[in-house]
Amino acid sequence: QVQLVESGGGYVQAGGSLRLSCAASVSISSINRMAWYRQTPGKQRELVARMLNGGVTNYADSVKNRFSISRDNAKNTLHLQMNSLKHEDTAVYFCNAEIYMLGSIYAYWGQGTKVTVSS
């Protein structure tokens, strides 16, 4: 079982920055894929950024060149640096971890952290 705890959300003006963190209860070097998703009311959860264990990263087109995903293996923490925030980035952001084992995918989610960007 993997527990994920997000932090760092809050209220920021458009153009500002926030840094989200996701603390894992296990060594993140044992996690095959970690990612950030976001969700707004009435919409499906969408992938924002992901990082594979080898360090490969992918971003949603809407956040490319503004957001950066990184990991601190020593602290078992995943980060999402969000710059040049826009009103449309307002959402609840969720940390996700996937472990691949014996042909199955085990997915874990944090409780979410709310980000509000004023227009």
Secondary structure, DSSP 8 states (H G I E B T S, - for coil): ---EEEE--EEEETT--EEEEEEESS-GGG-SEEEEEEE-TTS--EEEEEEETTS-EEE-GGGTTTEEEEEEGGGTEEEEEE-S--GGG-EEEEEEEEEEETTEEEEEE---EEEEEE-
